[in-house]
Structures are given as C-alpha cells and as structure tokens.
Amino acid sequence: MTDKPTLAILGGTGNQGPSLAMRWARAGYKIIIGSRQAEKAQRVAAELNEKLGIHTIEGLQNDDAARTADICVLTVVQSAHQSALKGLKEALQGKVLIDTTARVEFRDPKPPEQPSAARLAQEILGDGVTVAAAFQNVSASVLRKNLDQPIKADVLVCSDDLEAAEQVIALAESGGMHALYAGGLDNAVVVEGLTALLISINKHYGGHSSIQVVGINE
Amino acid sequence: MTDKPTLAILGGTGNQGPSLAMRWARAGYKIIIGSRQAEKAQRVAAELNEKLGIHTIEGLQNDDAARTADICVLTVVQSAHQSALKGLKEALQGKVLIDTTARVEFRDPKPPEQPSAARLAQEILGDGVTVAAAFQNVSASVLRKNLDQPIKADVLVCSDDLEAAEQVIALAESGGMHALYAGGLDNAVVVEGLTALLISINKHYGGHSSIQVVGINE
C-alpha cells in the first residue's frame, strides 16, 4: 500500500521523539522507537500505539531500530549525543540521519559554538551516512497539542546533501510542519543557537515561541 | 515639541543606514548622518532630505555625529567594524550604541563565531557605553519599499541592559518594525548567523527573507 520510508526515532523515549513519532505515525509512516533498553522502547511504543489507537509502532534497541529503518531521527538528550553516535556508527551506514540536537541548556541558554551538532555527527559517522539537521526548535508540547493540526513554526533544514534535505522537508510537511532548506550543516549551529534565543524570549514574554520565515518566493 | 532622542547613524552613507534613517526621520526623530568624511555625510543627508521633502537631517563627521546624538546606530561595512569603534570610543562614552553589524559575506555566507560583533563593540568601548545589537537582518530594500508601511520582519534586540533594549524596541516600532527582546549580547551571534541562513534561503528560493517570532504571549 505504501512506499513511505520506515522511520527510527533513536533515543525516542524522551519528550521530542514521541511527539514527532505520533505525528508521523498519523501520517502513515511505519515508526520504530529506539532506546538503549529494548524494554523501555517497547513500553513507549505501546503507550503511543494506545494513544493513537493503532498497533504499528514498534520498540527496539537503538541499533536494531537504526538497521531496520530507512531514515533515522536522533532525539537523544544532548549529553548523550556523541556517545550515542559512536555506538550507532555501524548500524547507521547507508542511512539518512536527521539530528535534532540543540546543545542549549534551559537554565542558562547560550548559543553553542561550531562545529554544529550535526557536523559533529557527520564527522563521527563518516561519509557512509548522510546527515541532516532539523526539528531542533520545535516544541514537543506544541507538536502534541493537536496532532492533526499544522503547527505554526518553520523547520529549518540544513544538510550538505540537497536530496536528503528534500526528504526531510517532505517528512516535516507530512507531520504538519512547514520546512525550508537553510543551507549546509555548518548553518545548523545557528538553528541550535536560535533555541537559546527562543528560550530567552519565552522567559521574557511567556509562551512557546518559534520562528517563521517570511518574504520568500515559494 | 518633541522629547524624542537625537539619532546618529554612524557610517550612515551605505545602504542600511539611510534606509533606517528615512523611516526614523518620518517618525519625527532628529537624524544625523555620520561618515568619516563630513562632505559625504552632508551629501547623503541632503539626498535624504530631498527624498523626504524635509530639511532636518544633518550630515557630520562620525565623531561629531556621535557626540551630538543620544542614541547612535552603527551601520558601517563589516570590514570597518572594529576600526570604527576604536576611533569612536571617546565620542561614544555615555551613549547607547546600537550595533547592526552581521559579519557574513553574501558570496560565502557562514555563521560567525563568538564573540558577537556587539560583544566585541562592548569590549572595545568599555563600560561607559551601553551596547545593543539589532537590525542585522532587516533588508534595506524592504525598508525602503514603502517607507510608511510596517515591514513583515521581527527585529531581535540583544543587550545586557534591559532598559537600553527597551529603547531600541521602541525605536524599531516607531520605524514600523516589530521588535522583541532576545537576551544578552552573546545571543547576538545567532542573529548575525541568521543572516547567513537567510542568504542561503534567498539563494535557494528567491526573495528577501526575514523571520518572525510566533507563539509568544505579548
């Protein structure tokens, strides 16, 4: 019936991973939740299946999830970013990896320095993996609020591979997010840093801020 | 009649400076165009007066302009950023300086590294000057298009001094720009970097892109 790629949400038991997973499951993608512990992945998969009234979301250990999927989405906590990538290097060969990591602390939000998290991922994984950066600023609570409603936030997609970027843009759109190609992996450090600004804005004004790009000819 | 502060647009003979100057002149601010050469400043001031059908815009050498003004707006080309600040250090003591510099090349747009241009400005000028960063991403051509129309772009204002940030926000609003406080001077490196992303977006999609912040409780 479907030629949609299978998605693995690696480190997908937190806040951001399940929020994205639910939107993509609703859009008809086959979803695998990955975690370091298979049981934890299975428990979260079962919870999401129950919430959505489906039974197609699976839970696997991260490396099994990565091997089974066509596109992998990394949603680990920032402190686990590099160690997770090192452990998954082999399983990720030949895949597209979407890195959602923003290395910003909520309590003391500072813009991170180059290399971007996604550039680091590319360096760790090597040329056999195509890395894109996206979804760093999309609020989990906004994603969850009305799963079938488009959200008012633009996803900035950075990749050195335009074809991969276009896959990510299509994925974002299928989850109700407007997405734009915003240049190569080095530009992703700005998207990470935007998280620091948006946290500052939220602390000052309240709310769950995000950005939209205006003034383009689409 | 007016208690509006006098504004000096330092290095104000380029593209961005006059565009901002015209909007603020229309909003009733007293404007001084600054340049390294007084004659050049006077020529641009005369051109702007003619365009607007007024005669209140003055042209002075940068340091005279800075001394006369309450708020100074730095719109020099990025290669002159540090040398201009060093030369103006004395004249700027006691003032608010708004740094509009984005250290990004159009041909090869890369996000700049910390310290932000505005943090550098603060370090060069010392504690006697209150620095804010703003207007880095606002397109001169968009500003000029309909001088009396609000523009569809949010100005992100960064400063370690909230009172100065609020002055800049009021100034932006008076020129038809929506503005938000986005944290301290270190956050300004992200706003500079956004320029690189917006150039990438413009090259890919066409147009004059800018950003808007959505989802806040104002």
Boltz contact constraints between the chains, C-beta under 6 A:
constraints:
  - contact:
      token1: [A, 111]
      token2: [B, 189]
      max_distance: 6.0
  - contact:
      token1: [A, 111]
      token2: [B, 190]
      max_distance: 6.0
  - contact:
      token1: [A, 152]
      token2: [B, 214]
      max_distance: 6.0
  - contact:
      token1: [A, 180]
      token2: [B, 201]
      max_distance: 6.0
  - contact:
      token1: [A, 181]
      token2: [B, 204]
      max_distance: 6.0
  - contact:
      token1: [A, 182]
      token2: [B, 197]
      max_distance: 6.0
  - contact:
      token1: [A, 182]
      token2: [B, 200]
      max_distance: 6.0
  - contact:
      token1: [A, 182]
      token2: [B, 201]
      max_distance: 6.0
  - contact:
      token1: [A, 183]
      token2: [B, 200]
      max_distance: 6.0
  - contact:
      token1: [A, 187]
      token2: [B, 197]
      max_distance: 6.0
  - contact:
      token1: [A, 189]
      token2: [B, 111]
      max_distance: 6.0
  - contact:
      token1: [A, 190]
      token2: [B, 111]
      max_distance: 6.0
  - contact:
      token1: [A, 190]
      token2: [B, 190]
      max_distance: 6.0
  - contact:
      token1: [A, 190]
      token2: [B, 193]
      max_distance: 6.0
  - contact:
      token1: [A, 190]
      token2: [B, 194]
      max_distance: 6.0
  - contact:
      token1: [A, 190]
      token2: [B, 197]
      max_distance: 6.0
  - contact:
      token1: [A, 193]
      token2: [B, 190]
      max_distance: 6.0
  - contact:
      token1: [A, 194]
      token2: [B, 190]
      max_distance: 6.0
  - contact:
      token1: [A, 197]
      token2: [B, 182]
      max_distance: 6.0
  - contact:
      token1: [A, 197]
      token2: [B, 187]
      max_distance: 6.0
  - contact:
      token1: [A, 197]
      token2: [B, 190]
      max_distance: 6.0
  - contact:
      token1: [A, 200]
      token2: [B, 182]
      max_distance: 6.0
  - contact:
      token1: [A, 200]
      token2: [B, 183]
      max_distance: 6.0
  - contact:
      token1: [A, 201]
      token2: [B, 180]
      max_distance: 6.0
  - contact:
      token1: [A, 201]
      token2: [B, 182]
      max_distance: 6.0
  - contact:
      token1: [A, 204]
      token2: [B, 181]
      max_distance: 6.0
  - contact:
      token1: [A, 205]
      token2: [B, 216]
      max_distance: 6.0
  - contact:
      token1: [A, 205]
      token2: [B, 217]
      max_distance: 6.0
  - contact:
      token1: [A, 205]
      token2: [B, 218]
      max_distance: 6.0
  - contact:
      token1: [A, 206]
      token2: [B, 217]
      max_distance: 6.0
  - contact:
      token1: [A, 207]
      token2: [B, 215]
      max_distance: 6.0
  - contact:
      token1: [A, 207]
      token2: [B, 216]
      max_distance: 6.0
  - contact:
      token1: [A, 207]
      token2: [B, 217]
      max_distance: 6.0
  - contact:
      token1: [A, 208]
      token2: [B, 215]
      max_distance: 6.0
  - contact:
      token1: [A, 209]
      token2: [B, 213]
      max_distance: 6.0
  - contact:
      token1: [A, 209]
      token2: [B, 215]
      max_distance: 6.0
  - contact:
      token1: [A, 209]
      token2: [B, 216]
      max_distance: 6.0
  - contact:
      token1: [A, 210]
      token2: [B, 214]
      max_distance: 6.0
  - contact:
      token1: [A, 210]
      token2: [B, 215]
      max_distance: 6.0
  - contact:
      token1: [A, 211]
      token2: [B, 211]
      max_distance: 6.0
  - contact:
      token1: [A, 211]
      token2: [B, 213]
      max_distance: 6.0
  - contact:
      token1: [A, 212]
      token2: [B, 212]
      max_distance: 6.0
  - contact:
      token1: [A, 212]
      token2: [B, 214]
      max_distance: 6.0
  - contact:
      token1: [A, 213]
      token2: [B, 209]
      max_distance: 6.0
  - contact:
      token1: [A, 213]
      token2: [B, 211]
      max_distance: 6.0
  - contact:
      token1: [A, 214]
      token2: [B, 152]
      max_distance: 6.0
  - contact:
      token1: [A, 214]
      token2: [B, 210]
      max_distance: 6.0
  - contact:
      token1: [A, 214]
      token2: [B, 212]
      max_distance: 6.0
  - contact:
      token1: [A, 215]
      token2: [B, 207]
      max_distance: 6.0
  - contact:
      token1: [A, 215]
      token2: [B, 208]
      max_distance: 6.0
  - contact:
      token1: [A, 215]
      token2: [B, 209]
      max_distance: 6.0
  - contact:
      token1: [A, 215]
      token2: [B, 210]
      max_distance: 6.0
  - contact:
      token1: [A, 216]
      token2: [B, 205]
      max_distance: 6.0
  - contact:
      token1: [A, 216]
      token2: [B, 207]
      max_distance: 6.0
  - contact:
      token1: [A, 216]
      token2: [B, 209]
      max_distance: 6.0
  - contact:
      token1: [A, 217]
      token2: [B, 205]
      max_distance: 6.0
  - contact:
      token1: [A, 217]
      token2: [B, 206]
      max_distance: 6.0
  - contact:
      token1: [A, 217]
      token2: [B, 207]
      max_distance: 6.0
  - contact:
      token1: [A, 218]
      token2: [B, 205]
      max_distance: 6.0
